[in-house]
């Protein structure tokens, strides 16, 4: 069984997710956003208290609020670093992102692996399926764990809303198509864990999310 823990970090209230196997304590962090020593301490203490072995970093996308902690985590835990193939340019232009949002960060690590939708990621045998969901960024991925009945939706689908499309590389029609073809096809019972805000389910979003309701007309 895979367990999940969320942390809310940095000035953008970004959700960092830690996934781990109950049986062997292997863990993966998705979108590490810690931005100061206190947030790093919170993250480290949880890992230590749970006896977790952190092996990989995954990014849903490479906006600055989702990559702030990647350098710290990779250097401290000697992890592999995986990002969506289509977001490499965003990562490489982190300085431009800093100038736009007014947040300072050190140069992020270079990725070890560029993820494609055809790839399969595993966590102690459990399959994490990348879903290519562009629109908020050119290459954003959601990560679907079918056996665990949940999906990490990054900044694509939120509780009651969707990701911004007024940023560099974003596209409104693309994000709506991503949601319609990749996320709304999941079972209504699937829990979604977005990059900001509270968790929800696919079924709940079909009933209450105004953007989703428009797609279902």
Residue pairs with C-beta under 8 A, 6 or more apart in sequence:
1 21
1 22
1 23
1 148
2 19
2 20
2 21
2 22
2 123
2 126
2 145
2 147
2 148
3 19
3 20
3 21
3 22
4 17
4 18
4 19
4 148
4 150
4 193
5 17
5 18
5 20
5 46
6 15
6 16
6 17
6 18
6 193
6 199
7 15
7 16
7 17
7 18
7 33
7 34
7 39
7 42
7 43
7 46
8 14
8 15
8 16
9 16
9 32
9 33
9 34
9 35
9 39
9 68
9 69
10 33
10 34
10 35
10 39
10 65
10 68
10 103
11 35
11 65
11 103
12 33
12 65
12 196
13 196
13 197
14 31
14 33
14 65
14 66
14 68
14 195
14 196
15 31
15 33
15 193
15 194
15 195
15 196
15 197
16 29
16 30
16 31
16 32
16 33
16 34
16 43
16 69
17 29
17 30
17 31
17 152
17 193
18 27
18 28
18 29
18 30
18 43
18 46
18 47
18 52
19 27
19 28
19 29
19 30
19 123
19 128
19 145
20 26
20 27
20 28
20 50
20 52
20 123
21 27
21 123
21 124
21 125
21 126
23 124
24 53
24 124
25 50
25 51
25 52
25 53
26 52
26 53
26 55
26 123
26 124
27 47
27 52
27 53
27 54
27 55
27 123
28 54
28 55
28 56
28 57
28 58
28 121
28 123
28 128
29 43
29 54
29 56
29 57
29 58
29 73
29 79
30 57
30 58
30 59
30 60
30 143
30 152
31 58
31 59
31 60
31 66
31 67
31 154
31 195
32 43
32 57
32 67
32 68
32 69
32 70
32 72
32 73
33 39
33 65
33 66
33 67
33 68
33 69
34 40
34 42
34 43
34 68
34 69
34 72
34 73
35 68
35 69
35 103
35 105
39 69
40 69
40 72
43 69
43 73
44 76
46 52
47 54
54 73
54 77
54 79
55 79
55 80
56 79
56 80
56 81
56 82
56 121
57 70
57 73
57 74
57 79
57 80
57 81
57 82
58 82
58 83
58 115
58 121
58 128
58 143
59 66
59 67
59 70
59 82
59 83
59 84
59 87
60 66
60 84
60 140
60 141
60 142
60 143
60 152
60 153
60 154
60 155
60 156
60 195
61 84
61 87
61 90
61 136
61 137
61 139
61 140
61 141
61 154
61 155
62 83
62 84
62 87
62 88
62 90
62 91
62 94
62 137
63 90
63 97
63 136
63 137
63 155
63 167
64 94
64 97
64 98
64 101
64 103
64 105
65 101
65 103
66 154
66 155
66 195
67 91
67 94
67 105
67 108
68 103
68 105
70 81
70 108
70 109
71 105
71 106
71 107
71 108
71 109
73 79
74 81
74 109
75 109
80 112
80 113
81 109
81 110
81 111
81 112
81 113
82 111
82 112
82 113
82 114
82 115
82 121
83 91
83 111
83 113
83 114
83 115
84 114
84 115
84 130
84 132
84 137
84 139
84 140
84 141
85 114
85 115
85 116
85 139
86 132
86 134
86 137
86 138
86 139
86 140
87 137
87 138
87 139
87 140
88 111
88 114
88 139
89 138
89 169
90 97
90 137
90 138
90 169
91 108
91 111
94 105
94 107
94 108
98 104
98 105
115 121
115 130
115 141
116 130
117 130
117 131
117 132
117 141
119 130
120 127
120 128
120 129
121 127
121 128
121 129
121 130
121 143
122 128
126 145
126 147
126 148
127 145
127 146
127 147
128 143
128 144
128 145
129 143
129 144
129 145
129 146
130 141
130 142
130 143
130 144
131 141
131 142
131 143
131 144
131 151
131 182
131 183
132 139
132 140
132 141
132 178
132 182
133 140
133 141
133 142
133 153
133 154
133 156
133 175
133 178
133 179
133 182
133 183
134 140
134 171
134 174
134 175
134 178
135 156
135 163
135 165
135 170
135 171
135 172
135 173
135 174
135 175
135 176
135 177
135 178
135 179
136 154
136 155
136 156
136 163
136 164
136 165
136 167
136 170
136 175
137 155
137 167
137 169
137 170
138 169
140 154
140 155
140 156
140 163
140 178
141 154
142 151
142 152
142 153
142 154
142 156
142 157
142 182
142 183
143 151
143 152
144 150
144 151
144 152
144 186
144 190
145 151
149 187
149 189
149 190
149 191
150 190
150 191
150 192
150 193
151 183
151 186
151 190
151 191
151 192
151 193
151 202
152 192
152 193
153 183
153 192
153 193
153 194
153 195
154 163
154 194
154 195
155 163
155 164
155 194
155 195
155 196
156 162
156 163
156 175
156 178
156 179
156 183
156 194
157 163
157 179
157 183
157 192
157 194
157 205
157 209
157 212
158 194
158 195
158 196
158 197
158 200
159 192
159 194
159 197
159 198
159 199
159 200
159 204
159 205
159 209
160 197
160 200
160 205
160 208
160 209
160 210
161 197
161 209
161 211
162 175
162 176
162 179
162 209
162 211
163 170
163 175
163 195
164 170
165 171
165 172
165 175
176 211
176 215
179 211
179 212
179 215
180 215
183 192
183 202
184 202
184 206
184 212
184 215
184 216
186 202
187 202
188 201
188 202
188 203
188 206
189 201
189 202
189 203
190 201
190 202
191 199
191 200
191 201
192 199
192 200
192 201
192 202
192 205
193 199
194 200
205 212
206 212
206 213
206 216
